[in-house]
Amino acid sequence: MKPKRISIRFNTENEADQKAWEFLQGVQDSKNKTVIAAINSYFEPVNSSIVDIVRQTIRECLQNVSVVQPLPTEQPPTLTEDENALLDSLADFLGG
């Protein structure tokens, strides 16, 4: 397979471009390999082993936690006869 070429420009007045340029200038290995590795890591899905570690950590942290929903202190308001009649007529209207 024939090598593919691409040209990249860095606008040093742009903060993100300047930062990327500085990172590349500090690379001791091949800049080409570094750029390829950065592109691949950007587009590859999240490493599943990291997801598994986070999931296991959360599970361990929450294993002894219990959640109890308190009973409501107020009773929901009861509907008046007029409100019930309105709901009945609405159900009839909607075909229920």
Residue pairs with C-beta under 8 A, 6 or more apart in sequence:
8 35
10 17
10 18
10 20
10 21
11 17
12 18
12 21
24 31
24 34
24 35
27 34
79 87
